[in-house]
Amino acid sequence: SLCLRDVYTVIPEAAERGKPVVLRCMYDLENEDLYQVKWYRGDREFYRYAPRDVPPIKVFPISGIEVDREASDAQQLTLKEVTRRAHGRYTCEVSADAPSFLTAQVHGSMYVVDLPKNDPELIGLKRRYKPGMKLKVECISYESMPPANLSFFINSVPALSQHVWHRVGGGENGSLWTAYSTIQFVVQKQHFIRGKIKIRCSAYIYSIYFRSHEQVADEERVVRPTITPLPETREAMVFPIHRVSDNSGTTVEDNASTRFLQLTFLVLVYYTVR
């Protein structure tokens, strides 16, 4: 039966430029001894671990790759402050000792990236919208290598592709890239949830970087005009007074005047009580 089994690498998909990175080569020798482990970038060997050698570690310089000897061993390889030249295909070669001298190779690729210094930025969202209005928002992720991938979400649901446009700028002579993405659509009633619409932009670069920025706009309420009731009016009744003479020397006009004053007083008291 084979004594060298379960050989695989653990290599990050991407590493940030200027930061250390750890690569691992895992294997099971069962009851055999290890003869040596070699690491290649492309087809060039740059690291070897042989437990019987003194010292056990040997490093073969490659431009852009610096090995941290103190943090490397038979299964772990640590690179210091990786540069863009560290980008590429890595191979781990494991060999068992006598008598089998079985050898296995496993591979993996690593990209070296420059990450954005800030989260993506959203520009253009208004404070309020109502159904029928056009919504247009731009998302920008500045200065990275490669440019970030941008995605829009409306209320946490991915936006329709026909509503989104992408472009990139920069990248001349090895400079960093800026990614732009624009979403535009006509707002519908169903876009509002509890009177709000949420727009989110997410930026990612391989599996090493993921950031989001979300903004919220309110639904513009339609204010219906209120009708103010007219003040209540009352009609006044006017009674004609006829002058008629009598034998006592007083006139009916005098008596009617007295009664009119009394009636006016009663009317005023009535409306005051009400």
C-alpha positions in Angstrom: 0.0 0.0 0.0 1.1 3.6 -0.6 2.7 5.3 2.4 2.4 8.9 1.0 -1.3 9.9 1.1 -3.7 12.8 1.2 -1.3 15.4 -0.3 -2.8 18.9 -0.9 -1.9 22.5 -0.6 -3.6 25.4 1.3 -2.7 28.5 -0.8 -4.8 31.7 -0.5 -6.5 32.7 -3.7 -5.1 36.2 -3.2 -2.7 38.0 -1.0 -2.4 41.8 -0.3 0.7 43.4 -1.6 3.1 44.3 1.2 1.7 41.8 3.7 3.0 38.4 4.8 1.3 35.2 3.5 1.4 31.6 4.6 1.3 28.6 2.2 0.8 25.1 3.5 1.6 21.7 2.1 -0.3 18.9 3.9 0.4 15.2 3.6 0.2 11.9 5.4 3.4 9.7 5.4 1.8 7.0 7.6 4.8 5.1 9.1 7.4 6.4 6.7 10.0 9.2 7.2 10.1 12.5 5.3 12.9 12.8 2.8 12.3 16.4 1.7 9.7 19.0 0.7 10.3 21.4 -2.2 8.4 24.5 -3.2 8.4 26.0 -6.7 7.1 29.2 -8.2 6.5 28.4 -11.8 9.2 25.9 -12.7 11.9 27.4 -10.3 12.6 25.9 -6.9 13.0 28.5 -4.2 12.5 26.6 -0.9 13.6 23.1 0.3 13.2 21.4 3.6 15.2 18.2 4.3 15.1 17.1 7.9 18.5 15.2 7.6 20.4 18.3 6.3 22.0 20.8 8.6 20.5 23.3 8.5 17.3 21.6 7.2 16.1 24.7 5.3 17.6 26.0 2.0 16.4 29.0 0.2 17.1 29.7 -3.5 16.5 33.5 -4.2 13.8 34.5 -6.7 13.2 38.2 -7.4 10.1 39.4 -5.5 9.9 36.4 -3.1 11.5 36.5 0.4 11.1 33.5 2.7 10.7 33.9 6.4 12.9 31.1 7.6 11.9 31.4 11.3 8.2 30.9 10.3 8.7 28.1 7.8 9.1 24.3 8.3 8.2 21.0 6.7 4.5 21.9 6.2 4.4 25.7 6.3 6.0 28.2 4.1 5.8 31.9 5.1 6.6 34.7 2.6 7.5 38.2 3.8 5.8 41.3 2.5 4.8 39.9 -0.9 5.3 41.9 -4.1 3.4 41.7 -7.4 6.2 39.4 -8.6 5.0 36.8 -6.1 1.9 36.3 -8.2 1.8 32.9 -10.0 1.5 29.2 -9.8 3.0 27.4 -6.7 4.0 23.7 -6.5 4.7 21.6 -3.4 6.7 18.4 -4.0 6.8 15.9 -1.1 9.1 12.9 -1.1 9.1 10.0 1.4 12.4 8.5 2.5 13.8 5.1 1.7 12.9 2.5 0.8 9.9 3.8 -1.2 11.1 7.4 -2.1 7.5 8.0 -3.3 7.0 11.6 -4.5 3.8 13.6 -5.0 3.2 17.1 -6.4 0.3 19.4 -5.8 -0.3 22.9 -7.2 -2.1 26.1 -6.5 -2.2 29.7 -7.8 -2.0 32.9 -5.9 -2.7 36.5 -7.0 -1.1 39.5 -5.4 -3.5 42.5 -5.2 -3.8 46.1 -4.0 -6.9 46.6 -2.0 -9.1 49.8 -1.9 -8.3 52.0 1.1 -12.1 52.8 1.6 -15.5 51.2 1.2 -17.4 51.8 -2.1 -19.1 55.1 -2.4 -22.7 55.8 -3.4 -23.5 59.0 -5.3 -26.8 60.5 -6.5 -29.5 58.9 -4.2 -32.2 61.5 -3.4 -33.9 61.7 0.0 -37.4 60.9 -1.3 -38.9 59.2 -4.3 -42.5 58.4 -5.4 -43.7 55.9 -8.0 -42.9 57.0 -11.5 -39.7 58.9 -10.6 -36.4 57.9 -12.2 -33.7 56.6 -9.7 -30.1 56.9 -10.8 -27.2 56.1 -8.5 -23.5 55.6 -9.2 -21.2 53.3 -7.1 -17.4 53.9 -7.1 -14.6 51.8 -5.7 -11.3 53.7 -5.9 -7.7 52.6 -6.6 -7.2 48.8 -6.5 -5.4 46.2 -8.6 -7.4 44.5 -10.1 -10.5 46.7 -10.2 -13.2 45.7 -7.8 -16.3 43.8 -9.0 -19.4 45.9 -8.2 -22.9 44.6 -7.6 -26.2 46.5 -6.9 -29.0 45.4 -4.6 -32.5 46.8 -4.2 -33.9 45.9 -0.7 -31.2 43.1 -0.5 -32.4 41.7 -3.9 -29.9 41.7 -6.7 -30.7 44.4 -9.3 -31.7 43.3 -12.8 -28.7 43.3 -15.2 -30.4 45.5 -17.7 -30.6 48.3 -15.1 -26.8 48.3 -14.4 -23.8 49.5 -16.4 -20.1 49.0 -15.5 -16.9 50.7 -16.5 -13.3 51.0 -15.2 -10.8 53.9 -15.3 -7.0 54.2 -14.7 -4.6 51.3 -14.9 -2.2 53.0 -17.2 1.5 52.0 -16.8 0.8 49.8 -13.8 -1.3 52.3 -11.9 -4.3 51.3 -9.8 -7.8 50.9 -11.3 -11.1 52.6 -10.3 -14.3 50.7 -10.8 -17.6 52.5 -11.6 -21.1 51.1 -11.7 -24.4 52.9 -12.4 -28.0 51.7 -11.7 -31.0 53.4 -13.3 -34.7 52.4 -13.2 -38.2 53.9 -12.8 -39.4 53.5 -9.2 -42.5 51.4 -8.7 -44.9 51.1 -5.7 -43.6 47.6 -4.9 -40.0 49.0 -4.5 -41.1 50.5 -1.2 -41.1 48.4 2.0 -42.6 50.2 5.0 -42.2 53.4 3.1 -38.5 53.0 2.3 -36.3 51.8 -0.5 -32.7 50.5 0.2 -29.9 50.7 -2.4 -26.7 48.8 -1.6 -23.5 48.5 -3.6 -21.1 45.6 -2.8 -17.5 45.5 -3.9 -15.3 42.4 -3.9 -11.9 41.3 -5.1 -11.4 37.5 -5.3 -12.0 36.1 -1.8 -9.8 38.5 0.1 -11.9 41.7 0.0 -15.7 42.3 0.4 -17.2 45.7 1.4 -20.7 47.2 1.0 -22.3 50.6 1.3 -26.1 51.1 1.7 -28.3 54.1 1.6 -32.0 54.5 2.3 -34.6 56.8 0.6 -38.1 57.5 1.9 -41.3 57.3 -0.1 -42.7 60.7 -0.9 -46.2 60.9 0.5 -49.0 62.6 -1.5 -50.6 65.3 0.7 -54.3 65.7 0.0 -55.7 69.3 0.4 -58.1 69.7 3.4 -61.4 71.6 3.0 -62.1 74.1 5.8 -65.8 74.3 6.7 -67.5 77.8 6.4 -68.5 79.5 9.6 -72.2 78.8 10.6 -74.6 81.7 9.8 -78.0 82.5 11.2 -80.8 84.5 9.7 -82.3 87.4 11.6 -86.1 87.9 11.5 -87.3 91.5 11.4 -90.9 92.4 12.4 -92.5 95.6 11.0 -94.0 97.9 13.6 -97.1 99.9 12.8 -98.0 103.1 14.6 -101.6 103.2 15.8 -103.2 105.9 18.1 -105.3 105.1 21.2 -107.3 107.3 23.5 -104.9 107.2 26.4 -102.4 109.4 24.7 -99.8 106.6 24.4 -99.3 105.0 21.1 -99.1 101.4 20.0 -95.6 102.3 18.7 -94.5 103.0 22.3 -95.8 99.6 23.4 -94.3 97.8 20.4 -91.0 99.4 21.1 -91.1 98.2 24.6 -92.0 94.7 23.5 -89.2 94.7 20.8 -86.6 95.6 23.4 -87.9 92.8 25.6 -87.8 90.3 22.7 -84.2 91.4 21.7 -83.1 90.9 25.3 -84.6 87.4 25.4 -82.9 86.5 22.1 -79.5 87.6 23.4 -80.0 85.6 26.5 -81.0 82.5 24.5 -77.9 82.6 22.2 -75.6 83.4 25.2 -76.9 80.3 27.1 -76.4 78.1 24.0 
